Structures are given as C-alpha cells and as structure tokens.
Amino acid sequence: MLVWVVVFAVLGAMAPKLGDELTSGGFEIRGSDSQRVPQITRTEFSAEYASGLSAVIETHAGTADPAEAIRAATERVRRVALRYPELVRAVDPVRIAPNGKVGVVLIGLHRTLDEVLRKADPILNDLAATTGQGTDIRITGGAAVFRDFDAVNERDLRRSELIQVPLVLAILLIVVGSVLAAGLPLLASAVAMITTLGALWFAARSIDLTIYVKNIVPLIGIGVSVDYSLFIVTRFREELADGHEVAEAVVRTSATAGRAVFFSGLTVIVALAGMAAVRVPIFTAFAVGATTVVAAAMALSLIHI
C-alpha cells in the first residue's frame, strides 16, 4: 500500500501536465508510401505543398468596394503568414468568386499535417485576428479543422465524465447497497486513471502520443476498474457473510476472485496491445494508454486483498 501511495503521489503530479506533451493528429505513418509521395511531389513539383491552410475572405454587406477590401485583407493575411517561415512556404494570390464578394487565399506549408499541428496555435490565432475592416476572415484547412476537433473533443470528454460518474455510482449503489462499498470501485477508477495519465506523461516524452489517448484512458479505465474492484469487493463480502474471519475471507477471495482478476487483466492487456500492430501512431497511442490503465486497474484491485 505504501508503494502505491508513493507511485500515486509521483505520477499524480505529472498527470495534469500530460496535455502539454501530447500531439494532435497521429494519422500519418512514418516511412510509409503515403508519406513519401508528398515528399517526392514537393521535391519534383515546386508548386505543390506538403499541407496547406485557406483563408476565406468575405466582405460585409454594403461594402463600397468589395474587391479592394478583399485585396487589403489578402495583404494582411500574407504579412501574418510570412511571419512563420518555419511553417509557411508561400502565399498564393487571392482567388475571387464570380460575385466579387468572397476571396480565398491558399497558404502553402512545407510541413506535413502532423508536424504543423504541433505548432499550429500561434499562426491560426494570428490569421484569425486579421478579420475586420469590412471583411470576415475564416481559416480552414487540415490544421484548423483538427484544432477545432480537438477543442470539441476536450469539451465532450468533460461532459461525458459529468454524466458517467454519477450514473456508475447509482448503479453501484443498487448492486452493493452501501455507499462505502460503492465508493471503493470509483476511488479505484480515479486512482488508476490519474496514475495512468501520469505514466503517459513520461511515455510521451519518448514517443509520440496523440491527444485522443485522453479519451481511451477513461473509456477503458472506468469500465475495468469498476469491474475488477466490484468483483473483489463482492466476493469478500460474500466470504464474510458465510461466517469467515477477515483474514480467512482475504485468503479465500485472493484464491478465487483475485486469481480471476489477474488472468482477466493479462488477457485484456494482450488483446488491447494488438492495436500497436496496426503501426498507425494513433492506434499505437491507444494501445499504450489502454494497456497501461488496465494494468493499473488490475494492480489496484488486487491490493484490496
């Protein structure tokens, strides 16, 4: 138990910092044909870009000279984009729609989507700030879309936890009929997830882990932690109800439910580790996060006995 307290204290301190080490994307396979083709294209055909952003410029209703407003907005976008030479290769001339009120500016980037996503926030924020002076400027493209998706993902994750935890607690209360017994599996879930997130902070400093690993940890963690803890707690209470002393109940629980949890956990870990065989970074991250949280949940369940 003392070891777990120390482990939780160390890894719990790292868990809030995990987001700083995670990357967006994770869909490109390093060294694959799909990654080499754009690299060759960039080398052989200079007009091609590794990835890109688009600034969509729309003039306000009643603008006296829409074409001039679009040209001025294009210049603002160009100046901002060229402040980021580590990302931006070129800014194409504006293309104006037939109605003369909308223009599109392509910003060519010389880095792949995954590389851009690691450094996208400053340039996207600065480009968005160019709106005004009779125009609305909206930024789209791979990096902009994935950044918005990440923000929605983070918000939905918090919302799901607010719904999930009370629902699980209510089910546990119905099953075990005791606040203390119901709270133990939830406590084990929280400790397993926090410990896992802290461990992933160390892992993310050595390998690329996608931001979506923060979804897989609670998804798997709450389920297996509650399942394993409830299995142990229920069996222990049954042994006490059968008239066994606490020490004997612990031994009998360990020999039955404890062994089942151990081998069940190993089976789940092996199965989830198979995702790493896909060799797509996002699935590798899922495998690392899922196996780690299952191992933590299994270990925590077994210390109950």
Buried (B, 14 or more C-beta within 10 A) or exposed (E): EEEBEEBBEEBBEBBEEBEEBBBBBBBBBEEEEEBEEBEEBBEEEEEBBBBBBBBBBBBEEEBEEBBEBBBBBBBBBBEBBEEBEEBBBBBBEBEBEEEEBBBBBBBBBBBBBBBBBBBBEEBBEBBBEBBEEBBEBEBBBBBBEBBEEBEEBBEEBEEEEEEBBEEBBEEBBEBBEEEEBBBBBBEBBBBBBBBBBBBBBEBBEEEBBBBBBBBBBBBBBBBBBBBBBBBBBBBBBBBBEEEBEEEEBBBBBBEBBBEBBBEBBEEBBEEBBEBBEEEBBBBBBBBBBBBBBBBBBBBBBBEBB
